Amino acid sequence: MAATWSACAVRGFRALWLAGLLSVAGDQLARVALSILVFQRTGSAALSAATYALSMLPALVSGALLSWLADRYPRRRVMVACDAVRAALVAVMAVPAVPLPLLAALLVLVQLAEAPFSAAQGAVLPELLGGRYEAGQAVQQVTTQLCLVLGFAAAAFVVTGVGAHAALAIDAATFAFSALLIRAGLGSHPPPATAESESGTTWWRRIAAGAVAVRRDRTLGTLVWLGWLALFTVVPEGLAVPFAHQVGAGGEWIGVLLAAEPAGAVAGALLLRRVARPVRVRALGVLAVGTSAPLVAFWGGPSLGAALALLFVSGLCSAYQVTAGATFVQLSPPRVRGRTLGFARTGMIAGQGLGIVAGGVLAQLVGPAAAIAWAGTAGALVALAAAAAWARRRPDTVSAALPAEA
């Protein structure tokens, strides 16, 4: 366990880690506030899910078009600028007179700035941590999921106590503090020198470089496939409000439902860190199937308690994403690392948004429990194909090619 937390000895990592926790806490509070507000006003599961998905779908554009900034400009500058922009936009959202359609438009703009931030952050971490990189990823996973657990569990009470607009003001403040932490605690981290040599290339080629690198490397492509499976397992998040209504649970249980899967992910990440890396890498396919499989049991219309247990088990297996993500980053070519990360995150986040929207529409037709069951069934089948593809990539060879763990 001490090896997992060794990454915290690196000053720059501590700054990024704390900044990330602040942003996650504020973001989850804002998402839940908007979702509850829309469902209360409209009574529509589809619109409630669509509101939640608005924090994900813009990545379909921004990840593809803006991630190249992380390989072009000093990465600290990119992150600070993105946080400053997001703080300003969310501060406008916090004004009570702003109508819901404008709030939705501003939320889209906020999310557009997320892609270059995440690409720059992801490209910096391997440079900061070296052999401690996966340990740092595990720390981020555990603490971020814990933050989600606490944030989701408390969100309904916070929104009831201070109101949706005050929750948005808190979110704006977290972005501002994040920018200050990164500016004070992180070095400049200029992009690789090879990035300068791309100054003569076309804008489109700079954008497409990450996707091209993934397409040419089957191992990277399979790791992206494993990551994008999250589009199926995110559906219960978007349907937490209508599912709680379906099983007759009070509003206070919405946060608990949302917290069940992150709680499992925390436990899974801690357990996986006790396993040797070659075993973790080999297990990626099996755990990917295990993330979707518990959702199949929603065909039986589970009670609230059974649903919480199933979501916890799904989250437990989802911890494979830490190893999959770390392996992907470490194998990505350094000169286009920001763009490969941007490409991978674009598909994952946009896919999650589309999955939530599709789940919401399906829930209108067949009910929330059945919609979650459909997502779990489809996810398990696609995960089986991804697991077979990963087995063909010879995981032991992949593990041997990674930098030695510190």
C-alpha positions as CSV (number, residue, x, y, z in Angstrom):
1,M,0.0,0.0,0.0
2,A,2.9,2.4,0.8
3,A,4.1,1.9,-2.8
4,T,0.7,3.1,-4.1
5,W,1.1,6.4,-2.2
6,S,4.7,7.0,-3.1
7,A,3.6,9.2,-6.0
8,C,2.6,11.8,-3.4
9,A,6.2,12.5,-2.7
10,V,6.4,14.3,-6.1
11,R,5.5,18.0,-5.6
12,G,4.0,18.6,-9.1
13,F,1.9,15.5,-8.7
14,R,0.5,16.7,-5.4
15,A,-0.6,20.0,-7.1
16,L,-2.3,18.2,-9.9
17,W,-3.9,15.7,-7.6
18,L,-5.4,18.3,-5.2
19,A,-6.5,20.5,-8.1
20,G,-8.3,17.5,-9.6
21,L,-10.1,16.6,-6.4
22,L,-11.4,20.2,-6.1
23,S,-12.7,20.2,-9.6
24,V,-14.3,16.7,-9.3
25,A,-16.1,17.7,-6.1
26,G,-17.5,20.8,-7.6
27,D,-18.5,19.1,-10.9
28,Q,-20.4,16.3,-9.3
29,L,-22.3,18.7,-7.1
30,A,-23.3,20.8,-10.2
31,R,-24.2,17.7,-12.3
32,V,-26.5,16.3,-9.6
33,A,-28.1,19.7,-9.0
34,L,-29.0,20.2,-12.6
35,S,-30.2,16.6,-13.1
36,I,-32.5,16.8,-10.1
37,L,-33.8,20.3,-11.1
38,V,-34.7,19.2,-14.6
39,F,-36.4,16.0,-13.4
40,Q,-38.4,17.9,-10.8
41,R,-39.6,20.4,-13.4
42,T,-40.3,18.1,-16.3
43,G,-40.8,14.6,-14.8
44,S,-38.9,13.2,-17.8
45,A,-36.2,10.5,-17.4
46,A,-35.0,11.3,-20.9
47,L,-34.5,15.0,-20.2
48,S,-32.9,14.3,-16.8
49,A,-30.4,11.9,-18.4
50,A,-29.8,14.3,-21.3
51,T,-28.9,17.1,-18.8
52,Y,-26.4,14.8,-17.1
53,A,-25.0,13.9,-20.5
54,L,-24.4,17.5,-21.5
55,S,-21.3,17.4,-19.3
56,M,-20.0,14.6,-21.5
57,L,-21.2,15.0,-25.1
58,P,-19.1,18.1,-26.0
59,A,-16.0,16.0,-25.7
60,L,-17.0,14.5,-29.0
61,V,-15.9,17.8,-30.6
62,S,-13.4,19.3,-28.1
63,G,-11.3,16.1,-27.7
64,A,-10.7,15.8,-31.4
65,L,-10.2,19.5,-32.1
66,L,-8.5,20.9,-29.0
67,S,-6.3,18.2,-27.5
68,W,-3.4,19.1,-29.9
69,L,-2.9,22.3,-27.7
70,A,-1.3,20.0,-25.0
71,D,1.4,19.0,-27.5
72,R,1.9,22.5,-28.8
73,Y,2.1,24.8,-25.8
74,P,3.6,24.6,-22.3
75,R,1.3,22.2,-20.5
76,R,1.0,24.2,-17.3
77,R,-0.1,27.2,-19.3
78,V,-2.8,25.1,-21.1
79,M,-4.2,23.8,-17.8
80,V,-4.3,27.2,-16.0
81,A,-6.0,28.8,-19.0
82,C,-8.6,26.1,-19.2
83,D,-9.4,26.3,-15.5
84,A,-9.7,30.1,-15.7
85,V,-12.1,29.9,-18.6
86,R,-14.2,27.3,-16.8
87,A,-14.3,29.3,-13.6
88,A,-15.6,32.3,-15.5
89,L,-18.3,30.4,-17.4
90,V,-19.6,28.5,-14.3
91,A,-19.7,31.8,-12.4
92,V,-22.1,33.1,-15.0
93,M,-24.2,29.9,-14.7
94,A,-24.5,30.6,-11.0
95,V,-26.5,33.8,-11.6
96,P,-30.1,33.0,-10.6
97,A,-31.6,34.9,-13.6
98,V,-29.9,32.7,-16.2
99,P,-32.6,30.5,-17.8
100,L,-32.2,26.7,-18.3
101,P,-31.5,26.8,-22.0
102,L,-28.6,29.2,-21.5
103,L,-27.3,27.1,-18.6
104,A,-27.2,24.2,-20.9
105,A,-25.3,26.2,-23.5
106,L,-22.8,27.4,-20.9
107,L,-22.4,23.8,-19.7
108,V,-21.4,22.8,-23.2
109,L,-18.8,25.6,-23.4
110,V,-17.4,24.6,-20.0
111,Q,-16.9,21.0,-21.2
112,L,-15.2,22.1,-24.4
113,A,-12.3,23.4,-22.2
114,E,-12.0,20.0,-20.4
115,A,-10.3,18.2,-23.3
116,P,-7.1,20.3,-23.6
117,F,-6.8,20.4,-19.8
118,S,-7.1,16.6,-19.5
119,A,-4.7,16.0,-22.4
120,A,-2.1,18.3,-20.9
121,Q,-2.5,16.8,-17.4
122,G,-2.3,13.2,-18.8
123,A,0.9,14.1,-20.8
124,V,2.6,15.7,-17.8
125,L,2.1,12.8,-15.3
126,P,4.4,10.3,-17.0
127,E,7.1,12.9,-17.0
128,L,6.6,13.7,-13.4
129,L,6.3,10.2,-12.0
130,G,8.3,7.9,-14.3
131,G,8.1,4.4,-12.7
132,R,5.6,5.6,-10.2
133,Y,3.1,6.5,-12.9
134,E,0.6,3.6,-12.4
135,A,0.8,4.2,-8.6
136,G,-0.1,7.8,-9.2
137,Q,-3.0,6.7,-11.4
138,A,-4.2,4.5,-8.6
139,V,-4.0,7.3,-6.1
140,Q,-6.0,9.5,-8.4
141,Q,-8.6,6.7,-9.0
142,V,-9.0,5.9,-5.3
143,T,-9.3,9.5,-4.1
144,T,-11.4,10.7,-7.1
145,Q,-13.9,7.8,-6.6
146,L,-14.0,8.5,-2.8
147,C,-14.7,12.2,-3.7
148,L,-17.5,11.0,-6.0
149,V,-18.9,8.7,-3.2
150,L,-19.0,11.6,-0.7
151,G,-20.1,14.1,-3.3
152,F,-22.9,12.0,-4.7
153,A,-24.1,11.0,-1.2
154,A,-24.2,14.6,0.0
155,A,-25.3,16.3,-3.2
156,A,-29.1,16.0,-2.7
157,F,-28.8,17.4,0.8
158,V,-26.4,20.2,-0.3
159,V,-28.7,21.2,-3.2
160,T,-31.7,21.2,-0.8
161,G,-29.8,23.3,1.7
162,V,-28.1,25.9,-0.5
163,G,-29.9,25.7,-3.9
164,A,-28.7,24.8,-7.4
165,H,-27.3,28.2,-8.1
166,A,-25.2,28.2,-5.0
167,A,-23.9,24.7,-5.9
168,L,-22.8,26.2,-9.3
169,A,-21.0,29.0,-7.5
170,I,-19.1,26.4,-5.5
171,D,-18.2,24.7,-8.7
172,A,-16.8,27.9,-10.1
173,A,-14.7,28.5,-7.0
174,T,-13.2,25.0,-7.4
175,F,-11.9,25.8,-10.9
176,A,-10.4,29.0,-9.7
177,F,-8.6,27.3,-6.8
178,S,-7.4,24.6,-9.2
179,A,-5.8,27.2,-11.5
180,L,-4.0,28.7,-8.6
181,L,-2.7,25.4,-7.3
182,I,-1.4,24.3,-10.7
183,R,0.2,27.8,-11.4
184,A,2.0,27.6,-8.0
185,G,2.9,24.0,-7.8
186,L,3.8,22.8,-11.3
187,G,6.7,23.5,-13.6
188,S,6.2,24.8,-17.1
189,H,6.5,21.4,-18.8
190,P,7.1,22.6,-22.4
191,P,6.0,20.1,-25.1
192,P,8.5,17.7,-26.6
193,A,10.9,19.3,-29.1
194,T,9.5,17.2,-31.9
195,A,6.2,19.1,-31.5
196,E,7.9,22.2,-32.7
197,S,8.9,20.4,-35.9
198,E,5.2,20.0,-36.7
199,S,4.8,23.8,-37.2
200,G,4.8,23.3,-41.0
201,T,2.2,20.5,-41.0
202,T,-1.5,21.2,-41.7
203,W,-3.9,21.9,-38.9
204,W,-5.9,18.7,-39.8
205,R,-2.7,16.5,-39.6
206,R,-1.9,17.9,-36.2
207,I,-5.4,17.1,-34.9
208,A,-5.5,13.6,-36.5
209,A,-2.0,12.6,-35.2
210,G,-3.4,11.0,-32.0
211,A,-6.0,8.9,-33.9
212,V,-3.4,7.9,-36.5
213,A,-1.0,6.7,-33.8
214,V,-3.8,4.6,-32.2
215,R,-4.9,3.1,-35.5
216,R,-1.4,2.0,-36.4
217,D,-0.7,0.3,-33.1
218,R,-3.1,-2.6,-32.4
219,T,-2.2,-2.7,-28.7
220,L,-3.1,0.9,-28.3
221,G,-6.3,0.3,-30.3
222,T,-7.4,-2.6,-28.1
223,L,-6.7,-0.6,-24.9
224,V,-8.9,2.2,-26.3
225,W,-11.6,-0.4,-26.9
226,L,-11.4,-1.6,-23.4
227,G,-11.7,2.0,-22.1
228,W,-14.6,2.9,-24.2
229,L,-16.7,0.1,-22.7
230,A,-17.6,2.6,-20.0
231,L,-20.3,3.8,-22.3
232,F,-22.4,0.9,-21.2
233,T,-21.7,0.9,-17.5
234,V,-22.3,4.7,-17.1
235,V,-26.0,4.2,-17.9
236,P,-27.1,3.6,-14.2
237,E,-25.7,7.1,-13.3
238,G,-27.9,8.8,-15.8
239,L,-30.9,6.8,-14.6
240,A,-30.4,7.1,-10.9
241,V,-33.2,9.6,-10.4
242,P,-35.9,7.8,-12.3
243,F,-34.8,4.4,-10.9
244,A,-35.0,5.6,-7.4
245,H,-38.5,6.8,-8.2
246,Q,-39.4,3.4,-9.8
247,V,-38.4,1.5,-6.6
248,G,-40.2,4.0,-4.4
249,A,-37.0,5.3,-2.7
250,G,-36.9,8.8,-1.3
251,G,-34.7,11.6,-2.8
252,E,-32.0,11.0,-0.2
253,W,-31.3,7.6,-1.8
254,I,-30.4,9.1,-5.2
255,G,-27.0,10.1,-3.9
256,V,-26.5,6.6,-2.4
257,L,-27.3,5.0,-5.7
258,L,-24.9,7.2,-7.5
259,A,-22.2,6.5,-4.9
260,A,-22.4,2.7,-5.1
261,E,-20.4,2.2,-8.2
262,P,-17.6,4.7,-7.3
263,A,-17.4,3.0,-3.9
264,G,-16.8,-0.4,-5.6
265,A,-14.2,1.3,-7.9
266,V,-12.3,2.5,-4.8
267,A,-12.2,-1.0,-3.3
268,G,-11.2,-2.5,-6.6
269,A,-8.3,-0.1,-7.2
270,L,-6.9,-0.8,-3.7
271,L,-7.2,-4.6,-4.3
272,L,-5.6,-4.5,-7.7
273,R,-2.6,-2.6,-6.4
274,R,-1.8,-5.7,-4.3
275,V,-1.5,-7.8,-7.4
276,A,1.6,-8.0,-9.6
277,R,1.5,-5.9,-12.7
278,P,1.7,-8.8,-15.2
279,V,-1.4,-10.3,-13.5
280,R,-3.2,-7.0,-13.6
281,V,-2.5,-6.6,-17.3
282,R,-3.6,-10.2,-18.1
283,A,-6.8,-9.6,-16.2
284,L,-8.0,-6.6,-18.2
285,G,-10.4,-8.5,-20.4
286,V,-11.9,-10.6,-17.6
287,L,-12.5,-7.5,-15.5
288,A,-14.0,-5.6,-18.4
289,V,-16.6,-8.3,-18.8
290,G,-17.2,-8.3,-15.0
291,T,-18.0,-4.6,-15.1
292,S,-21.0,-5.0,-17.3
293,A,-22.2,-8.5,-16.2
294,P,-23.8,-7.4,-12.9
295,L,-26.1,-5.0,-14.7
296,V,-27.7,-8.0,-16.6
297,A,-29.3,-8.9,-13.3
298,F,-31.5,-5.7,-13.6
299,W,-33.7,-7.8,-15.8
300,G,-35.1,-9.2,-12.6
301,G,-36.2,-5.8,-11.4
302,P,-34.0,-5.7,-8.3
303,S,-34.9,-4.0,-5.0
304,L,-33.0,-0.9,-3.9
305,G,-30.6,-3.0,-1.7
306,A,-29.9,-5.5,-4.5
307,A,-29.3,-2.7,-7.0
308,L,-26.8,-1.1,-4.7
309,A,-24.9,-4.5,-4.4
310,L,-24.9,-5.0,-8.1
311,L,-23.6,-1.5,-8.8
312,F,-20.9,-2.0,-6.2
313,V,-19.7,-5.2,-7.9
314,S,-19.7,-3.5,-11.3
315,G,-17.6,-0.7,-9.8
316,L,-15.3,-3.2,-8.2
317,C,-14.4,-4.7,-11.6
318,S,-14.2,-1.3,-13.3
319,A,-11.0,-0.6,-11.5
320,Y,-9.3,-2.3,-14.5
321,Q,-9.6,1.1,-16.1
322,V,-6.6,2.3,-14.0
323,T,-4.2,-0.3,-15.4
324,A,-5.7,0.0,-18.9
325,G,-5.3,3.7,-18.9
326,A,-1.8,3.7,-17.4
327,T,-0.6,1.1,-20.0
328,F,-2.1,3.1,-22.8
329,V,-0.3,6.3,-21.7
330,Q,3.0,4.6,-21.2
331,L,2.9,3.0,-24.6
332,S,1.9,6.2,-26.4
333,P,4.6,8.0,-28.4
334,P,5.7,11.0,-26.3
335,R,5.5,13.5,-29.2
336,V,1.8,12.9,-29.6
337,R,0.9,11.7,-26.1
338,G,-1.5,14.6,-25.5
339,R,-3.4,13.9,-28.7
340,T,-3.6,10.1,-28.2
341,L,-5.0,10.8,-24.8
342,G,-7.4,13.4,-26.3
343,F,-8.5,10.8,-28.8
344,A,-9.1,8.1,-26.2
345,R,-10.9,10.5,-23.8
346,T,-13.0,11.9,-26.7
347,G,-14.4,8.4,-27.4
348,M,-14.8,7.5,-23.7
349,I,-16.5,10.7,-22.6
350,A,-18.7,11.2,-25.7
351,G,-19.6,7.5,-25.6
352,Q,-20.7,7.9,-22.0
353,G,-22.8,10.8,-22.9
354,L,-24.4,9.0,-25.8
355,G,-24.9,6.0,-23.6
356,I,-26.7,8.0,-20.9
357,V,-28.9,9.7,-23.6
358,A,-29.8,6.3,-25.1
359,G,-30.5,4.9,-21.7
360,G,-32.8,7.8,-20.9
361,V,-34.7,7.4,-24.1
362,L,-35.0,3.6,-23.6
363,A,-36.1,4.2,-20.0
364,Q,-39.0,6.2,-21.3
365,L,-40.1,3.1,-23.3
366,V,-39.4,0.2,-21.0
367,G,-38.6,1.6,-17.6
368,P,-35.2,2.5,-15.9
369,A,-34.5,-1.1,-14.6
370,A,-35.0,-2.6,-18.0
371,A,-32.9,0.1,-19.7
372,I,-30.0,-0.6,-17.3
373,A,-30.4,-4.4,-18.1
374,W,-30.2,-3.7,-21.8
375,A,-27.0,-1.7,-21.3
376,G,-25.5,-4.4,-19.2
377,T,-26.3,-7.1,-21.7
378,A,-24.9,-5.2,-24.7
379,G,-21.9,-4.2,-22.6
380,A,-21.1,-7.8,-21.6
381,L,-21.3,-9.0,-25.2
382,V,-19.0,-6.2,-26.5
383,A,-16.6,-6.8,-23.6
384,L,-16.3,-10.5,-24.4
385,A,-15.1,-9.5,-27.9
386,A,-12.7,-6.9,-26.4
387,A,-11.4,-9.5,-24.0
388,A,-10.7,-11.9,-26.9
389,A,-8.9,-9.2,-28.8
390,W,-6.8,-8.3,-25.7
391,A,-5.7,-12.0,-25.3
392,R,-4.4,-11.9,-28.9
393,R,-2.2,-8.9,-28.0
394,R,-0.1,-11.2,-25.7
395,P,-0.5,-9.3,-22.4
396,D,2.7,-10.7,-20.9
397,T,4.7,-9.2,-23.7
398,V,2.9,-5.9,-23.3
399,S,3.6,-5.9,-19.5
400,A,7.3,-6.6,-20.2
401,A,7.5,-3.6,-22.5
402,L,6.4,-1.1,-19.8
403,P,8.8,0.9,-17.7
404,A,9.8,-0.8,-14.5
405,E,7.6,0.1,-11.5
406,A,9.3,2.2,-8.8
